[in-house]
Amino acid sequence: MEQRVILGIDPGSNQMGWAILSVEQKRLRPVEIGVLELSKIKDPFIRLERIFNEVCNLIVTYAPGELAVEAPFYGKNVQSMLKLGRAQGMAIAAALAHKIAVFEYAPRKVKLSITGRGAASKEQVANMLHKTIEMVMAPVKWDATDALAVAVCHYYQSQNPVKEKGVAKTWEAFLSQHPHRIKK
């Protein structure tokens, strides 16, 4: 059976979590996890360059076949979301520059995939990871375990993808597919 290597990224403009997940015969094993510290770099464009270079280094070092990245979430601060989106974009650009497939997951999807609860805390996600996969290393920071959770989520989703076939995109389409549900 072939080994699969997934790079998980929890993007951030102050800290970027990353994780390398190895999968062999359905056995999940974290190879390495870490956090790229960016908060001391004042120039935002130098931060973006560091993200790009670090993701490129991870790709060259570990040769992942896939990048799983957490999607930016909408918060009250639009500037924060913009910075997060730029950070995510640099990680994606690095993967695309190395011809690696990219997969994006919403934070709620990652938490739901790992814990069964979309509103789970970072602590709950980390605890569930410790229980479900062989984690021989202690987590460095929450960003690192979040990155591992994104990689594990991607593996789970790729093993059991939700079939979109036949899913109605509008109410009209749903009602035409399920006329028995219309109450008269």
ABEGO torsion letter per residue (X at the ends): XBBBBBBBBBBBAABBBBBBBBBBGGBBBBABBBBBBAAABABAAAAAAAAAAAAAAAAAAAGBABBBBBBBBBBABAAAAAAAAAAAAAAAAAAAAAGBBBBBBBAAAAAAAAAGBAABBAAAAAAAAAAABBBABBBABAAAAAAAAAAAAAAAAAABBBBABGBBABAAAAAAABAAABBX
